[in-house]
Amino acid sequence: SSRSIKKVLFNKKFNLQCPKLSIEASSLSSSSSFGSSFSTTSSSSSINKNDLIELISVQHELTKAKSSRIVDSIFDTIVETVKDNNRVTLSGFGTFSSNKTNARTGRNPSTGQDVYIPEKRRIKFKASGVFKDIINK
C-alpha cells in the first residue's frame, strides 16, 4: 500500500537527515501520540533541542523553522507559566511546577563557617503514571 511505502521512505529519509535517532514506522501516524516510539542510536543516548525540532519537522512534514517556532513556543509557555507560580499539567506526561525554599543558614564544609543561603524557587517535574509505566516496561 502507499502508506507502507511512505513509512519506508520516511524512515530512510529521517535516518539520513538525523542519524542520531531511529523512528519506528508506527510513529508516522497523523495523530500525535505519547506512545510514538523513537530511540537514540548514538552512544550518548540523549537527544537535544535540534533533534526534537528535526523529529517534529519530519513527522509532521513541516519546515525546520516552523518546527523550531512550535518547540520554542511550547518551552516558553511552560517557563512563563511556572515563573508566574502556576502549574503546567500535560496529561500522560507530567506536571511542571515550582516551590519556594525558605532562607536558612548552612555550613561551609571546608571551613565550618556559617553561610547564609537565601530563599529561592525550585523547579519541579513530576512524571505522570502513564509516563512512569512506559518507562518501566
C-alpha positions as CSV (number, residue, x, y, z in Angstrom):
1,S,0.0,0.0,0.0
2,S,1.1,3.6,-0.4
3,R,1.0,4.1,3.4
4,S,3.6,1.3,3.9
5,I,5.8,2.7,1.1
6,K,5.5,6.2,2.7
7,K,6.6,4.7,6.1
8,V,9.7,3.1,4.5
9,L,10.6,6.3,2.7
10,F,10.0,8.3,5.9
11,N,12.3,6.1,7.9
12,K,15.0,6.2,5.2
13,K,14.7,9.9,4.9
14,F,14.7,10.5,8.6
15,N,17.7,8.3,9.3
16,L,19.7,10.1,6.6
17,Q,18.7,13.6,7.9
18,C,19.1,12.7,11.6
19,P,21.2,9.5,12.0
20,K,21.2,10.0,15.8
21,L,17.6,8.9,16.0
22,S,15.7,6.0,14.6
23,I,12.0,6.1,14.3
24,E,9.7,3.1,14.2
25,A,7.1,3.2,11.4
26,S,4.3,3.2,13.9
27,S,5.3,6.8,14.9
28,L,4.2,8.1,11.4
29,S,0.6,8.2,12.4
30,S,-1.1,11.6,11.7
31,S,-2.3,12.0,15.2
32,S,0.2,13.0,17.9
33,S,0.7,10.2,20.3
34,F,2.6,10.0,23.5
35,G,3.3,6.4,22.7
36,S,5.1,7.3,19.4
37,S,8.4,5.5,19.8
38,F,11.8,6.6,18.8
39,S,15.1,5.7,20.2
40,T,18.5,7.2,20.1
41,T,21.2,5.4,18.2
42,S,24.2,7.4,19.4
43,S,26.4,6.5,22.2
44,S,25.2,9.5,24.3
45,S,21.6,8.1,24.5
46,S,20.0,11.5,24.5
47,I,18.5,14.0,22.1
48,N,18.8,17.7,22.1
49,K,16.5,20.5,21.1
50,N,17.7,20.4,17.5
51,D,17.0,16.7,17.3
52,L,13.5,17.3,18.7
53,I,12.9,20.0,16.1
54,E,14.1,17.7,13.3
55,L,11.9,14.9,14.6
56,I,8.8,17.2,14.6
57,S,9.6,18.6,11.1
58,V,9.9,15.1,9.6
59,Q,7.0,13.5,11.4
60,H,4.6,16.4,10.5
61,E,6.1,17.4,7.2
62,L,6.9,21.0,8.4
63,T,9.9,23.2,7.8
64,K,12.6,23.3,10.4
65,A,11.7,26.9,11.0
66,K,8.1,26.2,11.8
67,S,9.0,23.2,14.0
68,S,11.5,25.4,15.8
69,R,8.8,28.1,16.5
70,I,6.5,25.3,17.8
71,V,9.1,23.9,20.1
72,D,10.2,27.4,21.3
73,S,6.5,28.3,21.9
74,I,5.9,25.2,24.0
75,F,9.0,25.7,26.1
76,D,8.3,29.5,26.5
77,T,4.8,28.8,27.6
78,I,5.9,26.2,30.2
79,V,8.6,28.6,31.5
80,E,6.3,31.6,31.7
81,T,3.5,29.7,33.4
82,V,5.8,28.2,36.0
83,K,7.5,31.6,36.5
84,D,4.1,33.0,37.3
85,N,3.7,30.4,40.1
86,N,1.3,28.2,38.2
87,R,1.4,24.6,37.2
88,V,1.6,23.1,33.8
89,T,0.0,19.7,33.6
90,L,0.4,17.7,30.4
91,S,-1.9,14.7,30.5
92,G,0.0,11.5,30.1
93,F,3.4,13.2,30.5
94,G,3.7,15.1,33.8
95,T,3.4,18.3,35.8
96,F,5.9,21.2,35.9
97,S,5.7,23.5,39.0
98,S,7.8,25.4,41.4
99,N,8.1,25.8,45.1
100,K,9.8,28.2,47.4
101,T,12.5,27.2,49.8
102,N,13.0,29.4,52.8
103,A,16.2,31.2,53.6
104,R,18.4,29.3,56.0
105,T,21.8,29.1,57.5
106,G,24.1,26.4,56.1
107,R,27.6,25.4,56.9
108,N,30.7,25.6,54.6
109,P,32.1,22.0,54.8
110,S,35.7,23.2,54.2
111,T,35.9,25.9,56.9
112,G,32.9,25.1,59.1
113,Q,31.8,28.7,58.8
114,D,28.1,29.5,58.8
115,V,26.8,30.6,55.4
116,Y,23.5,32.4,54.6
117,I,21.5,30.6,52.0
118,P,18.8,33.0,50.6
119,E,15.3,31.8,49.7
120,K,14.7,30.8,46.2
121,R,12.2,29.0,44.0
122,R,13.0,25.5,42.8
123,I,11.6,23.9,39.6
124,K,9.8,20.5,40.0
125,F,8.7,18.0,37.4
126,K,6.5,15.1,38.5
127,A,6.1,12.4,35.8
128,S,2.6,11.1,35.3
129,G,1.6,7.5,36.0
130,V,1.4,6.8,32.2
131,F,4.9,8.1,31.7
132,K,6.2,6.0,34.5
133,D,4.5,2.9,33.2
134,I,6.0,3.4,29.7
135,I,9.5,3.9,31.2
136,N,9.2,0.9,33.4
137,K,8.0,-1.5,30.7
